[in-house]
Amino acid sequence: MNIAPSVSQNKAQILEIVNTFIKIAPDSTATKAVIPKARDDKKSIQVIQYELLSAQPYLLTLQELIFEVFVQRNQISSTDLELHKTTIWTELFSKNHPCMRASMLPKKYGWGVHYDAEGKIALHGVESVPYQQLAAFGEGVQKVEFAMRSKRA
């Protein structure tokens, strides 16, 4: 599934991340993955990220994930999306966005983030066997990084 419209140029470039595994942050206290919960009517970014990535692993790239989170957080209707998708996409990506190293999922909630050879993303709980395998450069992983710390070292 490619949700990206055919846009000729974006002003800001999103790094294409492939064959990479993001481990939980070094200052994370998570010993097992926790599903983030919504606190109010508007879902948090990490809740939406979790729902999208856990429902269909290896379906979305980072850009597609950022776009889907934006659409849901801003409650853009399917009609508006159909009519203005290219404009919304272009405006959204006219500025830079952080990668999943900055997400609360690997920083706080205990989820490792795997980018496959196509840049498609999946989550793996810190306590799981796949997490341990990917963290040890398994399944074609060429780069392993920690999520960003929540506090300065």
Secondary structure, 3 states (H helix, E strand, C coil): CCCCCCCCCCCCCCCCCCCEEEECCCCCCCCCCCCCCCCCCCCCHHHHHHHHHHHCCCCCCHHHHHHHHHHHHCCCCHHHHHHHHHHHHHHHCCCCCCCHHHCHHHHCCCEEEEECCCCCEEEEECCCHHHHHHHCCCCCCCEEEECCCCCCC
